[in-house]
Amino acid sequence: MDISPFEQVLLDNTGPLHERVREFLSEFGGLHVQSQREGNDFQTDPRLATKNFHIDEEGLSDYSAHVGAPVCCVGVASRALMMLLMDPAGRMFAVMDDLIYLAGNSPHVALESLCSGRPLHELGSAEAGPE
């Protein structure tokens, strides 16, 4: 899959992408899953996040500091109320306001969690710093 539209919006808004994000978007970019459960949906399109959230490289730094690795935006979830982030190890996070949730320790586990509607593991507030 050609991910250049995703890459360009991320480079313009958040700075460099790590290889794991490129791999993820090549495989799953543009995926839209909508469940029968209310608010249980997600889209792996970083362009939607830049429309729904004010993000920039500095704006993601609190999230990066909290999870201990640089994160990059990969999409949105829960009727675009949450932004999906990924770190270089492939861990995926969902953030809303300053709350951070671990969606999964790998892209496949995260997508399965998002599809199934399983509760995500809350990691706390980005404003409070790392746990």
N, C-alpha and C positions, 0 to 999 in steps of 0.2 A: 504494500500500500504506500502511496506517495504521502509522506507526512510533512512535506514542505509547508503547507498552510498552517499546520499546528506549530511547527518549528518557528516559523516567522513570527507568529503572534506571541509565542513564549520569549523569543529573543528580544522582541520589541518591548515586552512588559516585565519580564522577570530575569533576564540575563541568561547565562549559559545553561544548556541542558546536559544532563548526564546520560551516559549510554543506555542505562536501564530504562529511562523514560523513552528514548528513541525506539528501543526494542518493543516496549509495551505499546506505544502508539502505532508502530508498524503492524502489530498483531491485532490490537483491539481498538485502535483509533476510530471514532465515529460510531461506536457501539451505543445503542439506546435500548435500555431494558426498562419496561414498565410492568410492574406486578399488579395483581388484582388488589393487593393491600394498599390502603391509602398512604401516600407519601413514600412508598417503597419503589423508587425508581432511580436510575442513574444514567449518565451519558459520559462517555469517555471522549470528550471534546474540550480541550483547553480554551478554545475560543469562547465557549459559553461562560466559562469562569471569568474571563476578562470582561465580559458584558455584565455579569451579575455581581462581581466583587471588584473592589479597588485593590489591585495587586501590583506590586513591583518587587524588585529584588530585595529592597529594604523591608518591604511589608511582609515578606515571607521569612525574614530573619528571626522573628520571635518564634515561629513554628519550628524552624530549623534548630534553633538553640534548644527548644524544649525536647525535641526528639533526638538530639545529638548528632544530626547529619543534615546536609543541605537538602532541601525539598524543592520539588518542582510540581507545578499544577498539571493534573492530567484530566480533569473533568469536574462534573457537578453531580450531586445526589439530592434526594428528598425534595423534589420539586425545585431544584436549584437553590435550596436554602443552605446546602453544605457544599464546600469545595473539596475536591479530592486531590490529595498530594501524594507524591512518591519520593522516596529517598534512593540513593545509589544502590542500596542492597535489595531494592524491590519492595520494601515495606510500604503499604498504602495506608494513608490516614484520611479521615474525614474531619473537616473543621467547620464549626459554626460559631460565629462571633469569635471569642477567644478560647473556646473549648476544643480540645483535640481528642479524637477517638482513633484507636487502632482498628482499621478495617481488616487487616491481615498481614502476616509476615512475608507473604509473596503475592504477586499479582493474582495468581489463580485462586488462592485462598480468599483474598479480598473480594474478588468478583463473585465467588460462591457465597460469601457472607452477605454481600449486597443483594444478590439475587434471592437468597433465602429469607431475608428479613431478620436474620439473627441479630440480637443486640450487639452493638460494637463496644469494645472495651474502652472506657473513658480513661484518658491519660491525664486529665486535669486542664488547667488554664494556662495558655501561653504567657499570659501576663504574670502569672505566679512563678514562672521559670520551670526548669526541669524538676522531675520528681526525685 
